[in-house]
Amino acid sequence: MTDILIAVLSTIGALAILFASIGIIRMPDFYLRLSVTVKAATLGVGLFLICAAIIFPDVSVTTKAVAIVFFLVLTAPVAAHMIARTAYHTGIPTWKDTVMDEFEKEPKQEEQEK
C-alpha cells in the first residue's frame, strides 16, 4: 500500500514539474511564466518531499521534510510576488492581451525618480 501511495504522489509531482517546464515555453509573458512555474514547481517539489518522508520513516527525516514543505509553501509565492512586482516597476512589458492591470494606477519607478 505504501508503494502505491509513493508511486501516485511521485507521479503527480513529476507531472507538476513537467507542467511547470511546459509553462515556461507556452506562456506568452514573464508574469504568466513566473506564476505557472512557481505554483507547479512548488506542488511538485512538495510532493517529492512528502514521498521522501514516507520512504524514510525516521522522525528526523520526516520533520525536515515537513519543515521544508512548510517554508517552501510559505516563501515561494511571496518571492514570486516580489519578483513580479519588481519586474513590473522596472518596465518589463505585459502580454498584449492582458485584461486587468492592478498596478496600472501606481507610478512606475522611472516616474518616481523624476
C-alpha positions in Angstrom: 0.0 0.0 0.0 2.8 2.4 0.8 4.5 1.7 -2.5 1.3 2.6 -4.4 0.9 5.8 -2.4 4.6 6.8 -3.2 4.1 5.9 -6.8 1.0 8.0 -7.1 2.5 11.0 -5.2 5.8 10.9 -7.1 3.9 10.6 -10.5 1.8 13.6 -9.7 4.9 15.5 -8.5 6.7 14.7 -11.7 3.8 15.8 -13.8 3.5 19.0 -11.9 7.2 19.8 -12.6 6.7 18.8 -16.2 3.7 21.2 -16.4 5.9 23.9 -14.9 8.6 23.3 -17.6 6.0 23.3 -20.4 4.5 26.5 -18.9 7.9 28.3 -19.3 7.7 27.6 -23.0 4.0 28.1 -23.6 3.2 31.2 -21.6 3.3 34.5 -23.5 5.0 36.8 -21.0 7.2 36.9 -18.0 4.5 37.2 -15.4 2.5 34.2 -16.6 5.7 32.1 -16.8 6.6 33.1 -13.3 3.1 32.3 -12.0 2.9 28.8 -13.6 6.4 27.9 -12.7 6.1 28.8 -9.0 2.8 27.1 -8.5 3.5 23.9 -10.3 7.1 23.6 -9.1 6.1 24.2 -5.5 3.5 21.5 -5.8 5.9 19.0 -7.4 8.8 19.6 -5.0 6.4 19.4 -2.1 5.0 16.1 -3.3 8.5 14.7 -3.7 9.4 15.7 -0.2 6.3 14.0 1.2 7.4 10.9 -0.7 10.8 11.1 1.0 9.1 11.5 4.4 7.1 8.3 3.7 10.0 6.3 2.3 12.3 7.2 5.3 10.0 6.8 8.4 12.7 8.2 10.7 11.4 11.2 12.8 14.3 13.5 11.8 13.8 12.9 8.1 10.0 13.4 8.3 10.4 16.6 10.5 12.9 18.1 8.0 10.7 17.2 5.0 7.6 18.7 6.6 9.6 21.8 7.6 10.9 22.3 4.1 7.5 21.9 2.6 6.1 24.4 5.1 8.7 27.0 4.3 8.5 26.4 0.6 4.8 26.9 0.5 5.2 29.9 2.8 8.0 31.7 0.9 7.7 30.7 -2.8 4.5 32.7 -3.5 5.8 35.7 -1.6 9.1 35.6 -3.5 7.3 35.3 -6.8 5.1 38.2 -6.0 8.1 40.4 -5.1 9.9 39.3 -8.3 6.8 40.1 -10.4 6.2 43.4 -8.7 9.9 44.5 -9.3 9.7 43.4 -12.9 6.6 45.4 -13.4 8.1 48.5 -11.9 11.3 48.2 -13.9 9.3 48.1 -17.1 9.0 44.5 -18.2 6.1 44.6 -20.6 2.9 42.6 -20.1 1.2 40.4 -22.7 -0.7 42.4 -25.3 -4.0 40.7 -24.4 -3.7 41.3 -20.6 -7.2 42.2 -19.4 -6.6 43.6 -16.0 -3.6 45.5 -14.7 -4.0 46.3 -11.0 -0.6 48.1 -10.8 -1.6 50.5 -13.6 -2.6 53.2 -11.1 0.8 53.1 -9.3 3.6 55.2 -10.7 6.4 53.3 -12.2 9.9 53.5 -10.8 11.3 55.8 -13.5 8.3 58.2 -12.9 9.1 58.2 -9.2 12.7 59.2 -9.8 11.8 62.4 -11.7 
